[in-house]
């Protein structure tokens, strides 16, 4: 996969990477590592690790989960992720355009030459006022990050799992200077704990339940002749066959997140499998 001047060595990338990856798996075989999403300032939350396993391969990630700051990532964790020798992208989010500009400026100043770029994580504004997420917001957020990081940095814009709207949002990202797109982030959902007296947990689904929706989103993007950016497929990648499914739908690479959380080292194993034991996947990737 070509991202500007950067070439990824594998179609398999790790997303929402744990701060301390386990020793043993060959993470150096990955195409890239994407960090957990960070904000400029830490966002306190009700849950330190608010992830529930809904079923065997589906997770619910609580909305009210603590988010670490970009400063903590840079000072305490980034060096470890960089040690694998593959491109590292810092995933960022913010409540508005000034927030995206601020965190991008910080990263450009502190680690601009160390990282491959950033992932701009786009979510619905969480204000309680019912604002709609628009292509203009995506364009302006992408442009703000691009202006701070400069023309050489790779900027991947991760979009919500909305098949009926994702083309328009993607065009906004493209107009704002994105290098690539990622489809998708979390699907809004609700988890009811077994304890009937416990409060429902609002959050986002990832894993198996998300994959059919994410595949449709990738398909929508890949079959719009106006969209010329490469695409990362993300959602429910657990096997090399799932990697192939995303490539068949038009993705250029995939991100593994929930699978890695459930099975540490899965992303490294899939990278090796796609290189050596699944020629169809390797062929689709190289083409």
Steps between C-alpha positions, in 0.01 A plus 500: 500500500636838402435796733663796332870421510448221756463136397348253746662155493182309593124547465456417870528786751443513874248758623433626855836351592550419868760725659709195582486237229575144613842358426521221247266590211677628188351849497783609274318318219200736519425765245457763772405556861217738592486616862199514724310820436622789715380853569700813573408492868407178681126437504387357833245223483296265712701204367876458486464203264137509395485208259236227525508175305146480362555162338794290383632753246306821567595772746323805634730794571341732757452862400591615849846346497811685607707639212871565543667822393731539204770614740491173698517301177799697374690496828433147626386266223597615152863386515390141566262499202768653276750230602340247262628691200165532320313824431311631803188715470357686798121487510351831614157642564359831621160659559551765233733649241710704749558181698624310194726793414644513853585131528645488148720801580624328815587181314671689217718677755578203723519194272436617146810329361454177695149402400366412156194717553170508682159340489222758528224320690167657402201460732160655538524818711411395855321814617148375560364755254455262209747661259558312179845390395559665163744470214605857574602408854703205370664721238584775748635258762717326241624831362586628848713191566659518156596865547678419826677182393605619155477343155715192564312344793251223429153584630247218523143608573293238685128536428182379675322180381228678303471340154238752389717802589860380487564605140422863574712499815785339308486771236532755778812323626642486149440871448668573833823329396467145635750240383268203560169399654414242766159333511386485767500601863248379761130429448290660774339239723380424853610227737274367776702343783376167635429673831151640445565775754804630310466793261517439125837583345504721189787443265612377162509150354817361348599158377281240330175697518659799329659314206199479262434872542867589458523285187205688352667831586822393330297390197326838484830688509679274253219524244472878494710628211531838669694347790862439410652431842619157620284332762565316826226253588448460872244301693496134599825379343583166665629282214696530177171431320359816659799693366420362155134602537598861559741497205225353279270786600759758401715558808875534457585389856329411828525594865471242779380629838236286674672181383825614659320586825344153511811318377827690557735445208222432247597790273860379472383146424264622229777705342715187473210286375412749228861508386562126493196275513225692323620577147163644397526760772859579410406526132211736568720711725787528252269591215 
